[in-house]
Amino acid sequence: KTQESMMNEDVLFKAGDVVFDSESSSDIAYFIMQGSISLTLQLGIKEITIQVGENQFVGDAAAVVTQKNNIDKLHYHGRAIALEDVRAVAIPIKDIKQELENCPPLLKAWISSFISRVLVVVDELANT
């Protein structure tokens, strides 16, 4: 399926399938309905792997990471692989950005502040 035909519908991944890789362009995040995913994040020379499961998003960092200046400086790489059969809902990044723009001012300010702090931590980790 194309990215456009998958948007806002259930998508099935088999164990071992690559759900996303930040080295490939993608305008879609996934909300996991069933199953779990191994998410590997590499910042500079540091790498961590976490397990992401039901009621969590993967690929959603694209909604905010690309807004940062000097993104090349981060040396960020993310890759998600299905650990088992996974059912997820594909959500366009543009829809996430639109929701962020339309949320109440206090929530918008908190999200912006939180994202800014996370990006500072990411920057610091990448440079150590």
C-alpha positions in Angstrom: 0.0 0.0 0.0 1.1 3.6 -0.5 1.4 5.9 2.5 -1.7 7.9 1.3 -3.9 4.7 1.1 -2.9 3.7 4.6 -3.8 6.9 6.4 -6.2 6.7 9.3 -6.9 3.0 8.8 -5.6 -0.2 10.4 -2.3 -1.4 9.2 -1.0 -4.9 10.0 2.7 -5.7 10.4 4.2 -9.2 10.8 6.9 -10.0 13.3 10.2 -8.7 11.9 8.6 -6.1 9.6 10.2 -2.6 9.6 7.4 -0.2 10.8 9.5 2.9 10.1 13.0 4.0 9.6 13.9 7.7 9.9 16.3 7.3 7.0 13.3 6.8 4.7 10.9 9.7 4.3 7.6 9.1 6.0 4.7 11.4 6.7 3.0 8.8 8.9 3.0 7.9 12.6 1.4 4.8 14.0 -0.8 4.3 17.0 -0.3 0.7 18.2 -3.6 -1.1 18.9 -2.2 -4.6 19.4 1.3 -6.1 19.6 4.7 -4.6 20.3 7.6 -2.9 18.5 11.3 -2.6 19.2 12.2 1.0 18.8 15.9 1.8 18.4 17.1 5.4 18.6 20.6 6.5 17.8 21.8 9.9 18.9 25.3 10.5 17.6 27.3 7.5 18.9 24.7 6.5 21.6 22.0 4.0 20.9 19.1 2.8 23.0 16.4 0.3 22.3 13.0 0.4 24.0 9.8 -1.7 23.6 6.7 0.2 22.6 3.3 -1.4 22.9 -0.4 -1.0 22.9 -1.8 2.6 23.2 1.5 4.2 22.3 2.8 6.0 19.2 5.8 5.4 17.0 7.1 7.7 14.3 5.4 10.7 15.9 8.7 12.4 16.7 8.6 13.6 13.0 5.9 16.0 14.1 8.4 18.0 16.2 12.0 17.0 15.5 11.9 18.4 12.0 10.9 21.8 13.3 14.2 22.2 15.1 16.9 24.3 13.5 20.1 22.5 12.4 18.5 19.1 12.4 21.6 17.6 10.8 23.5 18.4 14.0 21.4 15.9 15.9 22.6 12.8 14.0 19.3 11.3 14.9 18.2 7.9 13.6 15.2 5.9 14.6 14.1 2.4 13.5 11.0 0.5 14.6 10.6 -3.3 14.0 7.6 -5.4 14.9 8.4 -7.9 17.6 5.2 -9.8 16.9 2.2 -9.3 14.7 1.1 -5.7 15.2 -2.1 -3.9 14.4 -1.7 -0.1 14.2 -3.6 2.9 13.0 -1.7 5.0 10.5 -1.9 8.7 11.3 -0.6 11.5 9.0 2.1 13.7 10.7 0.2 16.7 9.2 -2.9 15.7 11.2 -0.8 15.5 14.4 0.6 19.0 13.7 -2.9 20.3 13.0 -4.2 18.9 16.3 -1.3 20.6 18.1 -2.1 23.9 16.5 -5.8 23.6 17.4 -5.4 22.5 21.0 -6.3 24.9 23.9 -3.6 27.6 24.6 -2.5 26.2 28.0 -2.1 22.7 26.6 -0.3 24.1 23.5 2.1 26.0 25.8 2.8 23.0 27.9 3.4 20.7 24.9 5.7 23.4 23.3 7.7 23.7 26.6 8.0 19.9 27.0 9.1 19.4 23.4 11.7 22.2 23.8 13.1 20.5 26.9 13.2 17.1 25.2 15.0 18.6 22.2 17.6 20.2 24.5 18.2 16.8 26.1 18.5 15.1 22.7 21.0 17.8 21.6 23.1 17.3 24.7 23.1 13.5 24.3 24.1 13.8 20.7 27.0 16.1 21.6 28.5 14.0 24.5 
